[in-house]
């Protein structure tokens, strides 16, 4: 684009992302543009040399709920970066569906960071620690801070956290090497700074303790340990880990091994070992690739090490099948084994082993006693459980034994196995929390985090295979639901099939009907694991579990669960809590429950012909409930809407409290995803009437919140369902709503056809309400297309009819459209009068949103009339209404107009503030036609400030948006703005071309020169 190029300094390019994002050309720092440009470039640099699709860049820029124009904005950002970076076309390369950045190792600080780490590794392998120290110091010197200095989206924040972890690992290795080379006092200052920044990082704390101790500061070293213990206890509820504890003990004893500067503080010469005692050790093998669960492991170790001289310590782990309870318990048992010299014993009670009955109490006691060498020669075990339990307790009296009891199903068996000695430790794993196990410390483990899952996949498959397909690896983890057992089965299949790519397995897993079959290998199977949990339920709980899975949403509250199950809310909550206890449902927050994706897939396999009738009745109960609940919420949130009979009796199920506006808004927002899925469920299951009526209620919420694509999608579904029903009344309503969606999305030609069909249907029914609404919608479309006389006729007919029908809400909306029409036409006096009438009606109805739109329209008309002081007062009133409940697109337009008026009234600082806020809100999500108008308004403000390049960019964007949806008025104003900016920048030919195009459009629409916005 002409006029927007940023000149460089004529030197080599350098990209720095380890801190605030910087691009240098020689000695000149380049301007990159706004936040979107920075985030796009940062993501491309983070994965330099790889093609990133536009969808990935959209996720990085906005994370969740990107605007409809997000892909366009990303492409525009890339184009802008190419102009700003010398040779940008060769650096930012288009490739397939995305972009790739091409830089050399010397051009990117992250690439240098990696290269210097490799140099350090090679130096260590060659036995040259001094060279490794130099390389690591050079590596860390590149670091300037977190990505984008902390101002980023969650996607970039996660990348920043991962890079910070790499930096700290390099720092720890550097201090290790310097300690190994005999340094101590000179390290204290740097170590203290890092420990201050990362107070819970035990490795750094230990290195500081060792440096202080070797500097003759034993007391200071011990104070560091005390501080670590205090912080870990307060922040995480755990004690320091074994390495830090061992170092602390060595400092207390002034162990000579510590003064010898070992190669690594984490692996000093072993302390004198206790005399070897022959004792049984039957712990299972500890996994070499144990990954993640650091928080849970430290919590478990903290409980286990807690001193209690009154009774055996009990630490119990519960979690859903396949979550890695046994793996965690075994890792902890191996770490704790040294503290239990008299034995480390494992017993599997087989509570959830396919094809086997749980081990009986007597058999478990007999097995444990034999492991401890009881009975001796010539002795026999007692026959009864009580006798064996007494003998077991007597055998362990005075001993330090660790007992790991795996796969328990009931507290009674555990109590029989419980040692009497306070010096023993009992670790228990169970799928259900055994609430009768008094005195136990419980740890519930859930799913692994995405980062932990990625590490596990890489540990098993190798970094080379994962780095070749990073997106497929992330998708594999997601499809496995971040469940450790599923991840291990999937990665084992890939290891056994070296020709399979990660993408190939991901494609197989996407098929939900095959997913559980794919996650099966040998004796390990997700389906078998879940089936055992299911079979352990009583009959009523199994039925409820199967029925709850019919809910199509992610989260289920107690009210929808009660409706689905056909029971009282309290009973439904008790049922959900029983399923939560055995981890067949999860609880993201109090009052809400959800099912893991793999659990939901498993439940689908339980449904079939025998359950079809009950399932159908449950779905109908759920649809009735949500239809009744959405009706109640709409009554509170949209009081002026026209009520229509649904032909469906209201549900008798108990509803949540929806009597206040805030409660109804929160409920709608929380249920939003599930309601979308519910409408689809209704349509697919043959409940067309429910589908149409639910869609009608939901589109009120979607429209108010600006979810325009979902709005249109539901409207189309409702139209299809209404046609199948042959119900003209419902068809007319659905067509009317679809017409509004087409208008907001800029699909005017489609919208005109929809509105004309809707008008004809309403006429056949004699439904003047809907007929008036469709006339109003036709007026909207034709005004946006610049067909002002036709639009005026439609709107005047609609307003007359709505007034006769005493429909003030509809009349207010039509008056708003009329005001916009007059304003675009340059008839500002008429526009102001229509806006005032709309505002009075909105006030009578108590509609804040309608009043905000009317005030904005009035301010536009006053601006056109040159009444800037009055417009200023009007906009002040409008801003008072702007809060989170309002459509943020309307708020953005209010702020844009405020910027315009503040500038005209010579308040430049205030104007700039309003403009910045308006653009930020518009980028976060707005309809194309409103965004085009807003960008033209701010573009004019920038032209008056003589910021012609920025104005040119905004008018160019507005022109592209307006042209794409056929918004002829804003297309003309965008062309006029481009002409003005280009002329100021000295491009007279380009300016003349655009000015001529603008004049042609203005003339065709009949907008005289003296009525055009300036």
N, C-alpha and C positions, 0 to 999 in steps of 0.2 A: 504494500500500500504506500502511495507516495506521501512523503512528509513525515513518516514515522520511523525512518531508519536512524539508529544510534551509531555514531561514529566511534571507531576504536582507535587504539594507539599505535597500530602498525607493528606488532610483535607477535611472538608465539602465544597460542591460546593455552590457558590453564584453568581447570575446573576444580574448585575446592568445595567439598560437601561435609567435611568433618568439622562442623560448626555452622555458622551462618553461611548459606549458599552464596558462593562468589564465582564469577567468571572474569578472568583477566585477559586482556590482549596486550602483551608487553607490560608496560607500567600503568595501563589504564584499566580501571574497573568498569565493566559494562553494566548498564541498566537492563534488568531482565523483565520488567513489567510488574504485574501484580502477583497475588498469591497463587492464582491458577497456573501461571507460567512457571513460577518457582517449583511448585509441587510436581508438575509434569516433568520438568527437567530433572528434578531430584530423583524421581522414580526411574527414569531412563538411565541416569548415571549410576544408581545403585545396582543396576543389572546391565551395565554397559556391555555392548556387543550382542545382547539378546533382544529379540523382537517382543515388545509388550503390546498386546492388543489394546484398542481404545477402551474396552470395557474395564481392563485392569487399571488404566490411568484414571478413568472416571471414579473407580472405587478409591483410589489413592487421594483424589482431590476432594471428594465429598463423603467417602465412606458409606453412609446410609442415606437413602431417600434423595438421590441426586435429582436435579431439575430435568424436565423433559428435554431441554436443550443441551444437556451435559456433553454428549458426544460432539456436538457442533462446537461447544466452547473449548473442548480439548483440542480439536483440530485447529481452531482459531488460535489457541495458545501456541501450538507448534509452529504455525505459520508466522506468528509474531516473533517467536524465539529465533526462527531462521533469519528474520530480518535484522534482529538485534545482534546476533552472533556472526561475526565475519566468517564467510564460508559455511554458513548455517545449513545450506542445502546438502553439503557433503558430510556435515557432522550429525544432523538429525535426518535420518534416512527413512522414507516411507517403505514399509515392507509388509506385503499382504494386508491383513486387517489392522495393522498397527504401525508402530515406529520403533526404530533402533538408533541408539547413539553410538557413534564411531569415534573413539578416542584412543590415544596410545597410552602406554603405562606411565610415561613421564608427564602426560597432560592431566591426569586425575590423581588427586591425593589418596583416594581409597585404593587405587591400584598400587600406588607406591607403598601404602600401609601393608598391603598383602605381600608385596615383593620383599620388603624389609623383614617381615616375619619369616618368610622362607629363608632368607639369608641367615637369620638367627638360628633357625632349625638346622640348617646345613652346617653352621659353625659348631653347634653342639655335637652333631653326629661325627664331625671331624676331630672332636676333642679339643676345641678351642673356645672355652667359655668367655675369655676376654673379648674375642671377636663377636661372640653372641651378645655380650653386654652392649657393645657399640651399636650393633644393629637394632637392638631393642630400644635403646635410647633415641636413635634416629626415628624409629617407628612412632614412639610416643610423642615426639616433638611435633608430629603432623597434626595432633589432636587440638582442636580449638573449642570444642563444646559439642552438645547434642545437635542432631539434624534440625535445620531451620531454627536453631536456638529455642527449641521447645514449642514453637508456634506451628502446629501441624495437625493433621488428621490422625485418627487412631491407627490407620495403616502405616503411616510414616512413623508414628510414635513407636510402633512395634519394631520397625527396622532400627530406629534409634536405640531402643533398649538392647537389641541384639549386638549392635556395634559397640555400645558401652560395655557390654559383657566381654567382648573381645579385647577392648582396651584394658579392662581390669585384669583379665587373664594374662595379658602381656606384661602389665606392671608387676603382677605377682611373680611371674617368671623372672623378670629383671631383678627384683629384690632378692629372690632365691639365689640367683647367680652371684650377686654382689656380696651376699652373706657368705656364700661358699668361697668367695675369693678373699675373705678376711675383713671386709668392711663392716662397720657397726655404727659408731657414733654419727658418721656423716649421713647415715640413712634416716635418722630419727625424724628430722623436720619433714621430709617428703612423705614418710610413712604416716606421720601424725595427720598431715593434710588429707591424705587418702582415707584414713580411718575415720576422720571427721565427716567426710563426704559419704562414706559407706560404713556406718557404725555396726551393722549386723554381719559384716563380711569377716568370718572367723580367720580365714587365711591371712589377710592383711593384719588383723589384730595380733595373730601369732608372730608374724614377722616383726612387728613393732616390739612385742615383748622380748623377742630374742635379741633384737638390736639394742634395746635398753639394758638387758641383762649383761650382754657382752661389753657394754660401755661402763660397767660397774654400777648400774642403777637398778639393783634388784628390787627395791621397794616400789619404784615407778613401774617396773614390769608387772609386779603383783597387783598394783592398782589398776593397770589396764585389764587384767583378767577379771577383777572385781566389777569393773565398769561393763565389760562384755556380758558377764553373768547377769547383772542388773537389767541391762537393755534387752537381752534375749528373753528374760523372764517377763518383763513388762510388756514387750511388743509381741512376742510369739508364745509365751507361756512354756518355754523350754529351757533346758540347761545347755551350757556349751558342749560341743561335740567331743568325741574321744581324743582327737589330735590336740585340741587346745587344752583339754584337761590334762593330758599326759605331759604337755609342755609345762603347764602350771606346776604339776607335781615335781617335775625335774628341777624347776627353778627353786621351789621350796627346799629341796634336798641339796641344792647346789651341785647337781649331778655333773660329773666331769665330762660326760658326753656332750653337754651343751656348750662347753667352752672350746670344743675342738672345731667349731665352725664346719658342721657337716655340709654335704653338697646341697641338701634341701632341708629346711626346718621341719617339713612334714614327715621326713623319714630319717630321724636321728638314729644313732646306734641304739639298739633295743635296750630297755632297762632290764636289770637283772630279773629273770623269770622266776616264778614260784616253782618250787620243786614239783616235778611231774607227778601227777596223781592219775592213776588208772581210773577212768570214769567213762561210762557209756556216752557216746555222741552219735545220735541217729538223725541229725538234722538233714533235710534234703539239700541237694546241691544249690549253691547260691548262683544266680544267673550272672554271667560275666557282663552281659549287656543290660543290666538293670539300669533303667533310665527314668528320670522324673521322680515324682513323689517326694521331693526334698522336704517340703513343709510337713507332710504327713510323717515322714521318717523321723524328723527332728522332734515332732510332737510325741511320737511313740517312744523314742529314746528318752525324752524328758520324763514321761510318766514312769518308764521302767526304772530309771535311776533315782526316782524320788525315794528318799529314805523313810521307812516306816517300820518300826520295831514291834508293831502289834500284830501284823497279819501278813500273809503272802500277798505280794502286789499282783494285781490282775489288770492286764491291759487287753481290751477286746477290740477287734476290727470288724466292722460290718460294711457291706456294700453289695451292689447288684452282682449277679453272676458274670464273671469275666472281667471284673474291674481290677484284678491284681491283688486281692487281699492276701493270698498265700505267699505270693512273691515278695510283698512288702514285709510280711511277718518273718519270712525266712531270712531276708536281708538284715532285719533288725536282730534276729536271734544270733546270726553269725557275728555281728558287731558286738553283741553283749556276751558272747560265749565265754570270754576270758574271765568275766566276773563270777562265773558259776563252774568252779573246778570239779564239782562232784557229779556233773552230768548235764548234758543238753539233749533233751529227748523230744522227739516228734511223734505224734500219733494222729492219724487221719480217721475221724469218726464217720467218714463217708456219708454224711447227711445229704449230699447232692451228687452222688456218683451214679452214672447211668447203669441200670441193670443190677444194682446192689442195694441191699437193705442197710440202713444205718447200723453201725457197730453198737451192740448192747453195752450197758454200763459194766456188767460183770466181765464181759470179754475184753473191754478196754482196760479195766483194772488188772486183769490177768496178764495182758500184754505188757503193761507198764512194769508190773512187778518182776516179770521174767527179764525185762531189759535191765533192771537194777540187780539182777542176780538172785532174786527171790522166786520160789523157795530154794533153800539150799539142799544139799544131798540128803535124801531120806525124808524131806518135808513135803507137805502137800498144801495147796491153797485152800482157804475156806470156800465152802460151796456157795454161801450167800453174798449178795452185794455188800451188805453192811460189814461183814467180816473182812472182805477183801479191801474195802475202803479204810477200815481201821488199820489193817496191816500196811497198806500203802502209806498212810500218815506216819505210822511208827517207823517205817523204813527211811523216810525222808527227814525225820526229826534230827535237827542239828546239822543238816547238810545244806549246801548251796546248789540248788538244781534249777535249771531253766526248763520249763515244760511248754511245748508248743502244741496246742490242741487245735486241729484244723477241721473245718467243715462241720461245726456243731449246729444242732438244730433246736436244742432245748437246754434250759439252765440246769435242770435236775441232774443230768449226766455230768456237767461241769462241776457241780458242787460235790459230787462223789469223788472226782479226781483231784479236788483242791488240796494241795499240801497244807500241813498245819504249821510248818516252819516259816517264820517271818523273813528268813534269808532266801526264800525261793521266789521265783517269778513265773507267773502263768500268762502265756500269750494265747489268745483265743481268736479264731476267725469264724464268722457266720454270715450268712446272707441276710439274716434278720437280726435286729437288735434284741438281745435276750434281756428283757427288762427286769426279770427276776434275779439276775446275777448281781446281787448287792455288792457294793464296794469296788466295782470295776470302773476303770477309766476307759471311756469309749471314744473311738476314732471312726468316723464314717468317711469312707473314701468314695469319691464320685468319679467323673470322667477325667481323663488327662487333658491338660490344656493343649491348644493347637501347637504351641512351641515344644512341649514335651513329646507330643505325638510325632512331630517332625524329627526330633532328635532320635527317637526310638527307630523310626524308619531308616534314618541315615546310619545308625549304629548297626543295624541288621543287614542292610543292602549295600552299605558303603557309600561314601560321599560322592564318588565319581558317578555312580548310577543315578543318584538322586539329583545331583546338580545338572545332569543332562535333561531332566524332566521336572523342574521344581514345581510347576503348576499342577502337574499330574500327581506329584507326591502330596501336595496340600489337599487336592481333591480326594485322594485315597484316604487320607486321615479323616476327612469330613464324612465320607461315605461309610467308614468304619465307626462313625459316631464317637471318635476319640476314646474308644473302649479298648483297653490293652489286649484282651484276648483276641478281639477281631483284628487288631493291628498285627499281632504276632502270626495269626493264621494267614492273613493276606501276604505279609512279607515272606513267610515261609513258602507259600506257593510261588512267589516270584523267585526266590532263591533256587527252588527246585525246577524252575522253568526259565533258564537264562535267556531264552529267545523271546520271552514275553516282555513287552515294555510296560511301564507303569500305566501309560495311557490305555493300553489294551485291557488291563485288569480293571481300570476305572470304568471303562465303557461297559464291561460285563457287570460291574456292581451297580451301575445306574439302573439296570432293569430290576425293579423292586420285586418282581415275581421270582427272580433267581438269586437275589442277594444273599439270602440265608444259605442257599445251596453252595454259593461261591465261598462263603465263609465257613468252610468245613474242610478239615484235613486230618486224616487218620482218625484217632479217637477224640480229637478236639473239634467241637462244633458249637457255634453260637446257638443254633436251634435247640440242640440237646441240652445245653446249659440252661436256657430259658424254660424249656419244657419241664425240667425238674422243679424249678421255682414255682411254676404254674401248678404242677400236680400236688405240690405241698400245701396249696390253699384248700380251704373247705369249699363245698359245692357253691354256696351263695357268693363267696368271694370270687370264684372262678367265673361265674356268670357275670358279675359286676365288672370284672377286669375285661372280659371279652366285649361287653356292651360299651364301656367307656371309650374303647378304641374306635367306636363309630364316630366320635366327635372329630370333625375335620380340622379343628384349629390346633395350634400349638399348645396353648394353655387352657385348662379347664378350671372354672371356679365351682364352688359348692352348689350354686344355684343351677347352673346348666347341668352339672352332674346329677343333681336330684331330679331334674326334668327328664334327663336321658334314662335314668334308672327307674323312674316312676315311684319315687319314695320321698319321704320327708328330708328336708335339708340337713338336719342333725344326723340322721341315720346315714345319709350320703357322705357326710364329712367323716363319720366313723369308718365307713367302708374305705374311703380314700386313704385315711390314716393307716389302716391295716395294710393296704397295698404299699404305702410308703415305708412301713416298717420292714417289709421284705424287699424293698428296693425295686418293685415292679413299676412304680411311678416315682417321679422326682418332684421336688418342691422348689421351684425357682424363687418364690416368695410366699409369705404367709397368705393362706387362702387360695393359692393357685397351685395346680398340679399339672404335670406334663408327662408324656411317655418318651423314652429314648426311641430314636428312629428305628433301631433294630428290634426293640421290643414291639413297636407298632407293626413292623413287618411280620414278626412272629405271630401276633394276634390275628392278623389277616389270614394266616394259614389255618386258624381254628374255626373260621366261619365257613359255612356251606349250606347245603339244602336243609339239614336239620335245624339250623339256627335262623333260616331266612325269615320266617314269619315274625319271630321275636325281634329280630334286627329291624325289620321294616316298621314295626310298631314303635320301637325306640327312636328311630330316626324321625318319625312323624311327631312324637312328643317333643323332641328337640326343636324341630322346625316351628311347632306351635309356640313353644316357649320364647324363642328368639323373635318371632313375629310380634308377640305381645309385648316383649321387653323393648323392642325398637320403637313400637308405637308409643309406648309410655315415654321413652327418652325424647322422641321427636315432639311430643306434646309440650315438653318443658323447654326444649332448645329452639323449636320453630313454631311458636304459638299461633302465628297467623296463617299457617298452611291450611289448605282445604282438606278436610277429612273425607275419606272415601271408604265405603264398606269393602271388606276384603272377601266376604263370603266364607270365612274360616272362623269357627268359634274361638274365642280367646282361651288361652291356656289357663288351667287351674293351678299350675305350678307356682310356687312362691317366687316373687321377683326381688332383686336387690333394690336398695333405696335409690330411686331415680327421681325424687321429688324436687331436687334443687338443680340449678343449671350446672354448677361445678361438678356435682356427682354424676350427672348425665354425660357431661363432656369427658370426664375421666373414664367412665364405663365404655363409652363409644370408642375412645382412643385405644383402650386396652383390648377390646373385643374386635377391633378393626380387621386384623388379618384373618381371624376365625370366621367373621361374618362374610368376608369375601369367599372363603372356601365353602361356607354353608350355602350360599346362593348357588354355587356350582353343584354342590351335593344335591340340592333340591331339584335342580334342572335335570341332572343325570339320573336321579331316582324316580323321575316321573311326577314330581310334585310341582307342576308348572305354576299353579296359583300361588304357592308359597314362594317360588322363585321370583315371580313378578312383584309381589307385595313386599317381600324382604328387600329386593333391589330398590324399590321406590323409597323405602325408609332409609336405606343406607346411602343413597345418592345425596340426600340432604346433607349428611355428615361429610361425605367426600367433597361435595361442592364447597362447603364452608371451609374445609381444610386445604383446598387447592390440590387434591389428589385427582388430577384431571384425566389421566390415562385410565385409572381404575374406574372413574366415573363413566367414561365412554364405554369401557368394556362391559360393565354391569348393565348399562342401558341397552346395548345391543343384545345381550343375553335375554333381558326382559322382553324386548320386542319380539324375539324369536319365540319365547315361551308363550307370550300373549297371542301370537298368531296361531300357535298349535291349539290353544284353548278355544280360539274363535270368540274371545270376549272383547268386543269392540271398546268397552269402557276402559279395560286395563290396557288395551293396545294404544288407545289415545293418550293415556297418561305416560306410557313408556316411550312413545314417539316424542311427546312433549319434552321429556327429560333428555332424550337423546339429542334433540335439537339444541338444548342448552349446552350439552357437552361439545357438540360440533362447533358451536360458536366460540366457546372458551379455548378450544384447541385450534381455532383458525381453519376449520374444514367447512368453508362456507357453502361451496357448491353441494356437498353432501347434505349440509344442514338445511339448505333451502328445500331440497327434495323431501327430507324427513318432515320438515315443518308443514309443507303443503299436503303431504299424506295425512299428517296429524289433524290438520284443519278440516280435511274432507271427512275423516272419521268422526270428528266432533260434530260436524254439521249433520251427518247421518243420525247421530245419537240425540241431536238437539241439545248438546252440551255446550252452552255458551261460555262457560268458564274456560274450558280447554280451548275452545275456538278463539277466545280473546287472547289466551296465552300464546297460541301459535301465531296469531297475527302480530303480537308483540315481538316474537322471536324472528319472524320474517322481516320486521322493521329493523331489528338489530343487524341481521345479515346484510341487508341491502344498504344500510348506512355505512357499514364497514367496507363494502365494495364501491362506495362512492355514488350509489344510485339514490340520492337524497330525496327527490320528490316521491318516488315509489315508497321509500322507507317511511316518509312522513305520513302518507296515507294509511299504511298498516298500523302505525303507532297511534294515530288519532282515533282510528276505529277501535283499537284495543282499549284505550283509556276510557272512551265513552262507554263501551260495554262493561268494563270493570266497575265503573262508577255506578252504573245502573244496577249491577249485581251486588253492590255493596261489598266489594272485595278489595279492601284497602291495601293489603300486602301486595297483591298483584298489580294494583294501580300504581303503588310506589315504585315497583320495579320497572314498569313501563314508562313512568315519568323520568326515571333515571336514564333509561335508554333514549327518551326524547331529548333530554338535556344534552346527552352526549352527541346526538345527531345534530342539534342546533349548533353546538360548540364547534364540531368539525366543519360545519357549513359556513361558519363565520357569523352566525346570527346570535351574538352573545347576549343580547337583552332577553330574547326568548329562552335561551339556554338557562339564564339565571332564574327566570320565573319558574320554569319546569323543575329546576333543582330545589327551589324553596318549597314548592308544593310537595315534592318527594320527601324533603326533610321533615315537614310537618306531619306527614303520614307516618314516617318512621318513628318519630317521637311518640305519637299516639299509640303505636304498636309496641313500643319499648324495644325496638330493634336497633341495637348499637351499630351493627354492621351496616345496615341500610342507611343509618344516619351518617356514618363515616363516608360512604360512597357519595351521598347527596352533598355533603359539605365539600368534598373534593371537587365534584362537578361544579358547585357554586363558585369555588375559588378559581377554577379554570375560566368560567364565564367572566368573573370580575377582572381577571388578568387580561382577557381579551378586550374588555371595556376600558382598560387602563386604570381601574379603581384598585391600585396596589395596596393602599392602606386597608381598605375593606377586605381584600383577599388575605392580607396578613392576619386580620382578626379571625376570619373564617378558618384559616389553617391552624391557628392556635387552638380553636375549639376542636378541630379534627384531631390534632395530636393528643389532646386529652383523652380521646377514645381509644388510642392505639395501645393495645396490650397484647399479650400472647394469645388471647382468645380470638383475635382478629385475623382475617386472611392477610398474610404477610405481604402479598402482592399489593393489596390496597394500602397497607402501611407504607410500603416503599414508594408508591405514587404520591402519597401525602408528603413524605419527606422530600421527594424530588421537586414538587411544586413549592415547598417551603424554601428550598435552596434557591429557586428562581426568584421568588418574591424578596427574600432576604438580600439577594444581590441587587435587585432593582431599588431597594430601599437603602443601599449603601451599608450593608452589614456583612462584609466579605468573610470574616472568620466564621460567623454563624452559617453562612451559605455553604462554605466548604465542608463544615461538619455534617450538615444535612445531606449534601451530595454524596459524601463518602458512605454514610449509613444507608442511603437509598440504594446505591450500587451494590453494597454488600448483601442487602436483603434480596435484591433482584437476582443476584447470582445464586443465592441459596434456593431459589425456586419461584418461578412466576410464569404466567401464561405468555406465549410468544407475543400476542398483540399488546398486552399491557407492558411487557418489557421493551418492546419497540418504542412505545410512546414515552416511557420513562427515559430510555437512552437518548431520545431526541431532545427531551427537556434538559437533561444534564449536559448534552452536547452543546445546546445553545448557551447554557451557563458558562461552559468552558471557553466558548468562542468569545464571549464578552470579556473573559479574563485573559484573552490572547494566548490560551493554551491550545493552539491550533492542532498540534499533532494528536493530543488526547481526544479533542473534539472529533477529529477526523475518524479516529478508531471507533468512537461510540456511534457516530452517524453511519459508518460502514456496517457495524453490527446491526443497527436498527433497520437499515435498508435490507439486509439479508433476511432478517426475521420477518419484516413486513411483507417483502416480496414472496417469501415462502408460503405465507398464509393468505395472500391477496388483500392485505389491509392497505387499501390504496391511499388513504389520507396520510398515514404515517410513512408510507413509501415516498410520497411527494415531499413531506417535510424532511425525510432523511436525505433525499437528493438535494434539496435546497441547502441543508446543512453541510453536505459534502462540498457543494459548490462554494459556499462561503469560506470553509476551512482551506480548501485547495487554493482559492484566490489569495488568501492571506499568506499562504506558504509559497506563493510565487508561481503556481502552476495554472496559468490563465486558461490554457486550452482545455485542461481537464475540468476546470471550474465552469467554463462556458458550456461544455457538453452536458454536465449534470444540471446546470441551471435550466437549460432548454428542456431536458426531460422532466424536471419538476414543473415547469410552466405548462407543459403539455398536459400533465396530470391535473394540476389545479384548474386549468381551464375546462377540461372535460367534466370535472365535478361541479363546476360553477362556483368556485371559491374565489371571490375578487381579491386583488392584491392588497387592498386596504383592510381586509378581514383576516389575513394570514398571520399566524403566530410569528413573532420575531424574537 
